[in-house]
């Protein structure tokens, strides 16, 4: 770890994503930076605690093993300034056990393994992210706006005093924001992040959600990536654009059209969408996004420039041809979401998978497609019985994710056994609104 700190630095933040992709870490005095070349100790409970910071015994972390430390090892090439805090820099950390081996329950390591598989096949993976979030009143946690003005320039200007700093400060931090706009609900914002190498993109997605919350707070707002804060309003999505490159060329493109290899990748994504639903919609609240005619996909249909389907193929130039998977909710773990989608696509290439017929009209009304789970028990059954999931996610992490999903579902059912699915309950807002 040879990289020196920029002149004037007084604080270093070392960050990583926890079980749910929430940014956690430690701040250190710049004077001790060189003393932690081998990492910073942190309790391994962060890879088995829920969004409320509650812990329970899991195969990886439990009272029998005493919840020991692991090391966060700074990855110096990820160092970047925190522009809204003078003299502060941030660096992403790698999770290692005390013997130097990767932490098996670290979601980032799951993605690292899949990217290594892609690299062995000669592919560089590029991803771009679209996030949606709400800006709410900091005190009441309610909407600060009324009515819908999608893409409205006047509405965008109303929020520019906070969205402008989000765009610009995140870009200054190395999280390149391409554009922003008001979305399909009062106070809802969409921001598009520039496509990059997939691990960099996932790191930036994790940091972006945290940065938005910090910047919004500094401007008097609560920003939330909770998937469905309001039952009658649009949910928050996490769309993933992806392509594979080899020798500097986008191999998804054949003259600006989706190539045969890209079709096989698409077929793999389509085949495994349902069994990865616990990753793309990890909470009971996220499942409530999956309503017909809400621009959230409810099946594994694919199409071209069609926002009623789960997989959208975007064609055009050689470099821009890509596949957009649209089922992710904004509370999904960026590392796991990228990992399972990449693994599904690579599996499709390996098997020569063919996607089903292209959907050219209303994907919601078409009945020939596989439906996606709309509740945790259905998603959990597919997840637990999936050979594909077992190949991608190591057992201790897989068990922990399943346990967490079951616990979250049980909390909701116990709070209101009859009516909790018919609205967004106060328990949901208490658990998820500020956590995500």
C-alpha positions in Angstrom: 0.0 0.0 0.0 2.3 2.7 -1.3 0.0 5.4 -2.3 0.4 8.5 -0.3 -2.4 10.7 0.9 -3.2 14.0 -0.9 -1.7 17.1 0.7 -4.0 18.5 3.4 -5.7 15.2 4.2 -6.6 14.8 7.9 -9.1 11.9 7.7 -9.3 8.7 5.8 -12.6 6.7 5.5 -12.2 3.0 4.7 -15.5 1.7 3.4 -17.1 -1.5 2.3 -20.6 -2.9 1.6 -22.3 -5.0 4.2 -24.7 -8.0 3.8 -27.2 -5.6 2.2 -24.8 -3.4 0.3 -25.0 -0.6 2.8 -21.8 1.3 3.1 -20.0 0.7 6.4 -16.5 1.3 7.7 -14.2 3.4 9.8 -12.6 6.8 9.9 -8.9 7.1 10.7 -6.6 9.9 11.4 -4.4 10.5 8.4 -1.3 10.2 10.6 -1.9 6.5 11.1 -2.6 5.7 7.4 0.8 3.9 7.0 0.3 1.9 10.1 -2.6 -0.1 8.6 -1.1 -1.6 5.5 -2.5 -5.0 6.4 -5.9 -3.8 7.2 -8.2 -2.5 9.9 -10.1 -4.9 12.2 -13.9 -5.0 12.1 -16.4 -7.4 13.6 -17.6 -10.0 11.1 -21.2 -9.4 12.3 -21.6 -6.8 9.5 -22.0 -9.7 7.1 -24.9 -11.2 9.0 -26.8 -8.3 10.4 -30.0 -6.9 9.0 -30.8 -3.3 8.1 -31.7 -2.5 11.7 -28.3 -3.7 12.8 -29.9 -6.7 14.6 -27.8 -9.9 14.6 -28.6 -13.5 14.8 -26.5 -16.7 14.8 -25.5 -17.7 11.3 -23.0 -20.3 10.0 -20.4 -17.6 9.5 -20.8 -15.4 12.6 -22.3 -16.6 15.8 -21.9 -16.7 19.6 -20.1 -20.0 19.4 -17.2 -18.5 17.4 -17.5 -15.2 19.3 -18.1 -12.9 16.4 -14.4 -12.4 15.6 -12.7 -9.7 13.6 -11.8 -9.7 9.9 -9.6 -7.1 8.2 -10.7 -4.4 5.8 -7.7 -4.0 3.6 -7.6 -0.6 1.8 -7.6 -0.9 -2.0 -5.5 2.2 -2.7 -6.5 2.5 -6.4 -10.0 3.3 -5.2 -8.9 6.3 -3.2 -10.9 9.4 -3.9 -11.8 12.8 -2.2 -15.0 13.3 -0.3 -15.8 16.7 -1.9 -18.3 17.8 0.7 -15.8 17.2 3.6 -12.6 19.2 3.2 -9.5 17.2 4.0 -11.3 13.8 3.8 -10.6 11.0 1.4 -12.3 7.6 1.0 -10.9 4.3 0.0 -12.9 1.1 -0.7 -11.7 -1.9 1.4 -11.3 -5.6 0.6 -12.6 -8.0 3.3 -10.0 -10.6 4.4 -9.8 -13.1 7.2 -6.9 -12.8 9.6 -5.0 -15.4 7.5 -5.3 -13.3 4.4 -8.0 -15.4 2.7 -11.1 -13.7 1.3 -14.1 -13.5 3.6 -16.5 -16.0 2.2 -19.6 -14.0 3.2 -18.4 -10.7 1.7 -20.8 -10.0 -1.2 -18.0 -8.1 -3.1 -16.0 -11.3 -3.2 -18.9 -13.1 -4.9 -18.6 -10.5 -7.7 -14.9 -10.8 -7.8 -15.2 -14.6 -8.4 -17.6 -14.1 -11.3 -15.4 -11.4 -12.9 -12.5 -13.8 -12.7 -14.6 -16.4 -14.5 -15.4 -13.8 -17.2 -11.7 -12.8 -17.5 -10.7 -16.4 -17.9 -13.0 -16.5 -20.9 -11.4 -13.3 -22.2 -14.2 -10.9 -21.4 -14.2 -7.5 -19.7 -17.5 -6.8 -18.1 -19.0 -3.3 -18.4 -22.1 -2.2 -16.5 -24.0 1.0 -16.1 -26.5 1.8 -13.3 -29.8 3.7 -13.1 -31.0 4.5 -9.6 -34.3 6.0 -8.4 -34.8 7.5 -5.0 -37.1 9.9 -3.1 -36.2 13.2 -1.5 -38.4 13.6 1.6 -38.9 16.1 4.4 -36.1 15.4 6.9 -38.4 15.7 9.9 -41.8 14.3 8.8 -40.3 11.8 6.3 -43.2 12.6 4.0 -43.3 13.9 0.4 -42.1 17.4 -0.2 -43.8 17.7 -3.5 -47.1 16.9 -5.2 -48.1 15.8 -8.6 -46.0 14.0 -11.3 -43.7 15.8 -13.7 -41.5 13.2 -15.4 -38.6 14.8 -17.1 -40.1 18.2 -16.3 -37.4 20.9 -16.6 -39.2 23.3 -14.3 -39.6 20.5 -11.7 -36.0 19.6 -12.1 -35.0 23.2 -11.5 -37.0 23.1 -8.3 -34.8 20.4 -6.9 -31.6 21.6 -8.5 -30.4 23.1 -5.2 -29.9 19.5 -4.0 -29.8 17.3 -7.1 -27.2 19.6 -8.7 -24.7 19.1 -5.8 -25.5 15.3 -5.9 -24.6 15.2 -9.6 -21.5 17.4 -9.3 -20.1 16.2 -6.0 -20.5 12.5 -6.9 -18.8 13.2 -10.2 -16.0 15.0 -8.3 -15.7 11.9 -6.1 -15.1 9.7 -9.1 -18.7 8.4 -9.4 -19.4 9.7 -12.9 -23.0 10.9 -13.1 -24.3 11.3 -16.6 -27.7 12.9 -16.0 -30.6 13.3 -13.7 -34.3 13.9 -14.0 -37.6 14.0 -12.0 -39.2 10.6 -12.2 -42.7 9.1 -12.0 -43.7 10.3 -8.5 -43.6 13.5 -6.4 -40.0 14.1 -5.2 -38.7 11.0 -7.0 -35.4 11.4 -8.8 -33.6 9.2 -11.3 -29.8 9.4 -11.8 -27.8 7.6 -14.4 -24.2 6.5 -13.6 -21.7 6.2 -16.4 -20.9 2.6 -17.6 -17.6 1.3 -16.3 -15.8 -1.9 -15.5 -18.2 -3.9 -13.4 -16.4 -4.0 -10.1 -15.7 -0.3 -10.3 -19.4 0.2 -11.1 -20.6 -1.9 -8.2 -18.2 -0.1 -5.8 -19.5 3.2 -7.1 -23.2 2.1 -6.7 -22.6 1.2 -3.1 -20.8 4.5 -2.5 -23.4 6.5 -4.5 -26.3 5.5 -2.3 -24.4 6.6 0.8 -23.2 9.8 -0.9 -26.8 10.8 -1.9 -28.0 10.3 1.6 -25.2 12.5 3.1 -25.5 15.3 0.5 -29.3 15.3 0.8 -29.0 15.5 4.6 -26.7 18.5 4.3 -29.4 20.2 2.2 -32.2 19.4 4.6 -33.7 16.3 3.0 -34.0 12.6 3.7 -33.0 10.6 0.7 -34.3 7.1 0.6 -33.6 4.2 -1.7 -36.4 2.1 0.0 -38.0 0.2 -2.8 -41.6 1.2 -2.2 -42.0 4.0 0.3 -45.6 4.8 -0.7 -48.0 2.1 -1.9 -49.8 4.3 -4.4 -46.7 5.9 -5.8 -43.9 4.6 -8.1 -41.3 2.3 -6.6 -37.6 2.9 -6.8 -35.6 0.8 -9.3 -32.0 -0.3 -9.8 -31.6 -1.1 -13.5 -28.4 -2.7 -14.7 -27.1 -2.1 -18.2 -24.4 -4.7 -19.2 -22.2 -5.7 -22.1 -19.1 -7.9 -22.6 -16.0 -6.6 -24.3 -13.0 -8.5 -25.8 -9.9 -6.9 -27.3 -11.4 -3.5 -27.0 -14.6 -4.4 -28.8 -18.2 -4.8 -27.6 -19.0 -8.5 -28.4 -22.7 -7.9 -27.8 -22.7 -5.8 -31.0 -22.9 -7.1 -34.5 -23.1 -3.9 -36.6 -25.1 -2.2 -33.9 -27.5 -5.2 -33.5 -27.4 -7.8 -30.7 -24.9 -10.4 -31.7 -25.4 -14.2 -31.5 -23.2 -14.2 -28.3 -25.3 -11.4 -26.9 -28.5 -13.5 -27.6 -27.0 -16.4 -25.7 -26.2 -14.1 -22.8 -29.7 -12.7 -22.9 -31.1 -16.3 -22.9 -29.1 -17.0 -19.7 -30.4 -13.9 -18.0 -34.0 -14.8 -19.0 -33.6 -18.4 -17.8 -32.4 -17.4 -14.3 -34.5 -14.2 -13.5 -37.1 -15.9 -11.4 -34.6 -17.9 -9.2 -32.5 -14.7 -8.6 -35.6 -12.7 -7.4 -34.4 -12.8 -3.8 -31.3 -10.8 -4.9 -33.2 -8.4 -7.2 -36.0 -7.7 -4.6 -34.5 -8.7 -1.2 -37.2 -7.4 1.1 -41.0 -7.8 1.4 -41.3 -4.1 0.6 -39.3 -4.6 -2.6 -41.7 -7.3 -3.7 -44.5 -4.7 -3.5 -43.0 -2.9 -6.5 -44.0 -5.9 -8.7 -47.3 -4.6 -9.8 -48.6 -4.7 -13.3 -48.4 -1.5 -15.3 -46.1 0.3 -12.9 -43.0 0.0 -15.2 -41.6 -2.6 -12.9 -41.4 -5.9 -14.7 -43.5 -8.9 -13.5 -42.2 -11.5 -16.0 -39.0 -12.5 -17.7 -40.2 -11.2 -21.1 -37.6 -9.5 -23.2 -38.0 -6.9 -26.0 -36.3 -4.0 -27.7 -37.0 -0.5 -26.7 -39.9 -1.7 -24.6 -40.4 -0.7 -20.9 -43.1 -3.3 -20.2 -40.5 -6.2 -20.2 -37.9 -7.4 -17.7 -35.0 -7.4 -20.2 -34.6 -4.6 -22.7 -32.2 -4.9 -25.6 -30.8 -1.5 -26.6 -29.2 -1.4 -30.0 -27.5 1.4 -31.9 -23.8 1.9 -32.2 -21.1 -0.7 -31.8 -20.2 0.6 -28.3 -23.7 1.3 -27.1 -25.4 -2.1 -27.8 -26.3 -3.6 -24.5 -28.8 -5.5 -22.4 -30.8 -3.7 -19.6 -32.1 -5.9 -16.8 -35.0 -4.0 -15.2 -36.2 -6.1 -12.2 -33.8 -4.8 -9.6 -35.1 -2.7 -6.7 -33.1 0.2 -5.4 -32.4 -1.6 -2.1 -30.7 -4.5 -3.9 -27.0 -5.3 -3.1 -25.0 -4.0 -6.0 -22.3 -6.7 -5.7 -24.8 -9.6 -5.6 -27.1 -8.1 -8.2 -24.2 -7.8 -10.6 -22.8 -11.2 -9.8 -25.9 -13.2 -10.3 -26.8 -11.4 -13.6 -23.2 -11.9 -14.9 -23.2 -15.5 -13.9 -26.6 -16.1 -15.6 -25.3 -14.5 -18.8 -22.1 -16.4 -18.8 -24.1 -19.6 -18.3 -26.2 -18.7 -21.2 -23.1 -18.3 -23.4 -21.7 -21.6 -22.2 -24.9 -23.5 -23.0 -25.7 -21.6 -26.2 -29.0 -20.5 -24.7 -31.7 -19.0 -26.9 -34.1 -16.4 -25.6 -37.8 -16.9 -26.1 -39.6 -14.9 -28.9 -39.2 -11.2 -28.6 -42.1 -9.3 -27.0 -43.1 -6.5 -29.4 -46.2 -5.3 -27.5 -47.5 -5.2 -23.9 -45.3 -7.5 -21.8 -47.8 -7.3 -18.9 -50.7 -8.8 -20.8 -48.7 -11.5 -22.5 -49.1 -14.9 -20.8 -46.4 -16.9 -22.5 -43.6 -15.6 -20.2 -42.4 -16.9 -16.8 -43.7 -14.7 -14.1 -41.4 -13.3 -11.4 -42.0 -13.9 -7.7 -44.1 -11.3 -6.1 -43.6 -12.4 -2.5 -40.7 -13.5 -0.3 -41.9 -17.1 0.3 -42.1 -17.8 -3.5 -38.7 -16.2 -4.1 -37.2 -18.0 -1.2 -38.3 -21.4 -2.4 -36.8 -20.8 -5.8 -33.6 -19.4 -4.2 -33.2 -22.4 -1.9 -33.8 -25.0 -4.6 -31.7 -23.4 -7.2 -28.5 -25.2 -8.4 -27.5 -22.0 -10.2 -27.6 -20.0 -7.0 -25.7 -22.7 -5.2 -22.9 -22.4 -7.8 -22.7 -18.6 -7.6 -23.2 -17.8 -3.9 -21.2 -19.8 -1.3 -23.2 -21.7 1.3 -22.6 -19.5 4.4 -23.7 -16.4 2.6 -26.5 -18.2 0.8 -27.9 -19.5 4.2 -27.6 -16.0 5.8 -29.5 -14.3 2.9 -32.2 -16.9 3.1 -32.5 -16.5 6.9 -32.7 -12.8 6.6 -35.4 -12.9 4.0 -37.5 -15.3 6.1 -37.0 -13.1 9.2 -38.1 -9.9 7.3 -41.2 -11.7 5.9 -42.1 -12.9 9.4 -41.8 -9.5 10.9 -44.3 -8.1 8.3 -46.8 -11.0 8.8 -46.7 -10.7 12.6 -47.2 -7.0 12.4 -50.5 -7.2 10.5 -51.4 -10.8 9.5 -54.4 -9.9 7.4 -53.6 -6.5 5.7 -49.8 -6.0 5.5 -49.7 -6.8 1.8 -52.4 -4.2 0.9 -50.4 -1.1 1.8 -46.9 0.0 2.9 -47.1 -0.4 6.7 -45.5 1.8 9.3 -43.3 -1.1 10.3 -41.9 -1.2 6.7 -41.2 2.6 6.8 -39.6 2.3 10.2 -37.3 -0.5 9.1 -36.3 0.6 5.6 -36.9 4.3 5.0 -33.7 5.5 6.6 -31.7 2.3 6.3 -31.7 2.3 2.5 
